[in-house]
């Protein structure tokens, strides 16, 4: 019996996907592999070299009555402002929705978690600094575009491409900010979307993940206050003026997103 995902959580990165993966794995009617981010559809090495048999091997332990899912937040990133040249990894990303359709069919459920794009960009920027991919001398506005720090927050552009392959009923779109206020309701909505018992109560709903840095605001600026092996004292990493530039960058996208989802995002009103 072939075992493949009934649903995917496609992102966005730094928008609560690790938390959601942990929560969904607790539901007895769902199966998600222990490993998060299989990156099957957006990495050529996995999709073309390892192939479908490798992907299926991650779900062999699923019960026959369980609904299988996979969480890879990079799947959402399918739009880039750069022109595809057929050689770079960004051009390969553009084919993710088509690959999902070809493998999982047009009834696959798709969960999308979104977060204030400015906060998401800052979180991603700090993440890549911690990983050593970006130096502290690179500003958030000029960091290497291969990491998608800015482009991933252009949610409307990403979703417009995905919606070209799947009906709007395939999608459940939620917001990171809502989890902070009502995690139980948030999970019940997702369970209902997936067609499993929405009354099931998972444990540790307030557990946080990925807290690798401590940072704080001083006025309009953001400072790292704890980053082992990177700094010895607080250092400014994002300035107030850069945050304002980010808000301007995403302002139009917030309005486009509203037309796609039919609802205002929590960050749709910029100060």
Residue pairs with C-beta under 8 A, 6 or more apart in sequence:
1 64
2 56
3 56
3 59
3 60
3 62
3 68
4 55
4 56
4 59
4 68
4 103
4 104
5 59
5 68
5 69
5 70
5 104
5 108
6 67
6 68
6 69
6 108
6 109
6 194
7 67
7 68
7 69
7 70
7 108
7 109
7 110
7 111
7 194
8 69
8 70
8 71
8 72
8 75
8 100
8 104
8 108
8 109
8 110
8 111
9 17
9 20
9 21
9 69
9 70
9 71
9 72
9 73
9 110
9 111
9 112
9 113
10 72
10 73
10 75
10 76
10 110
10 111
10 112
10 162
11 17
11 72
11 73
11 74
11 75
11 76
11 77
11 112
11 113
11 152
11 158
12 73
12 76
12 77
12 112
12 113
12 114
12 115
12 120
12 152
12 153
12 155
12 158
13 73
13 74
13 76
13 77
13 120
13 124
13 148
13 152
14 73
14 115
14 120
14 123
14 124
14 127
14 210
15 73
15 113
15 114
15 115
15 120
15 176
16 113
16 115
16 176
16 179
17 36
17 71
17 73
17 113
18 36
18 209
18 210
19 179
19 207
19 208
19 209
20 71
20 111
20 113
20 190
21 32
21 36
21 71
22 204
22 207
22 209
23 187
23 202
23 205
24 30
24 32
24 69
24 71
24 190
25 32
25 34
26 202
26 203
27 191
27 196
27 197
27 200
27 202
28 66
28 200
29 65
29 66
29 67
29 196
29 197
29 200
30 66
30 67
30 68
30 69
30 194
30 196
31 59
31 61
31 62
31 63
31 66
31 67
31 68
31 69
32 68
32 69
32 70
32 71
33 58
33 59
33 61
33 70
35 58
36 71
36 72
37 71
37 72
37 73
37 74
38 46
38 55
38 58
38 70
38 72
39 46
39 72
39 74
40 46
40 47
40 50
40 54
40 55
40 70
40 72
41 47
41 72
41 75
41 96
41 99
41 100
41 103
42 72
42 74
42 75
42 77
42 92
42 93
42 96
43 92
44 89
44 92
46 54
46 55
47 99
52 103
55 103
58 70
59 68
62 68
67 194
67 195
67 196
69 194
73 113
74 93
75 96
75 100
76 112
76 152
76 155
76 158
76 159
76 162
77 93
77 148
77 151
77 152
77 158
78 93
78 94
78 96
78 97
78 158
78 161
78 162
79 94
79 151
79 154
79 157
79 158
79 160
79 161
80 90
80 93
80 94
80 145
80 148
80 151
81 151
82 88
82 90
82 145
84 90
84 91
84 94
85 91
88 146
89 146
90 146
94 161
97 161
97 162
97 164
97 165
97 166
98 165
100 108
100 165
101 108
101 165
101 166
106 165
106 166
106 167
106 170
107 170
108 166
108 170
109 170
109 172
109 193
109 194
110 162
110 166
110 170
110 171
110 172
111 171
111 172
111 174
111 190
111 193
112 159
112 171
112 172
112 173
112 174
113 174
113 175
113 176
114 155
114 173
114 174
114 175
114 176
114 257
114 265
115 123
115 175
115 176
115 177
116 176
116 177
116 266
116 267
117 153
117 154
117 155
117 246
117 250
117 253
117 254
117 267
118 153
118 243
118 246
118 247
118 250
118 267
119 267
120 152
120 153
120 176
121 140
121 149
121 150
121 152
121 153
121 246
122 140
122 222
122 238
122 243
122 246
124 147
124 148
124 149
124 152
125 134
125 140
125 143
125 149
125 237
125 238
126 212
126 213
126 215
126 224
126 237
127 210
127 212
128 134
128 143
128 147
128 149
129 135
129 136
129 227
129 230
129 237
130 212
130 213
130 227
130 230
133 144
133 147
134 143
134 144
134 147
136 230
136 231
136 235
136 237
138 144
139 242
140 149
140 150
140 237
140 238
140 242
140 246
141 150
141 242
141 245
141 246
143 149
143 150
145 151
150 246
150 249
152 158
153 249
153 250
153 253
154 250
154 253
155 253
155 257
156 253
156 256
156 257
156 259
156 260
157 253
157 256
159 171
159 173
159 257
159 260
160 260
162 171
163 171
163 260
172 189
172 190
172 193
173 261
174 186
174 189
174 190
175 265
175 266
177 266
177 267
178 185
178 186
178 266
179 186
183 205
183 206
184 201
184 205
187 202
187 205
188 198
188 199
189 198
191 197
191 198
191 200
192 198
213 224
213 226
213 227
214 224
214 225
214 226
214 227
215 222
215 223
215 224
215 225
215 237
216 222
216 223
216 225
217 223
218 236
219 240
220 239
220 240
220 241
220 243
221 236
221 238
221 239
221 240
222 236
222 237
222 238
222 239
222 243
223 234
223 235
223 236
223 237
224 230
224 231
224 234
224 235
224 237
225 234
247 270
247 271
250 270
251 270
254 265
254 267
254 268
254 270
255 268
257 265
257 268
258 264
258 265
258 268
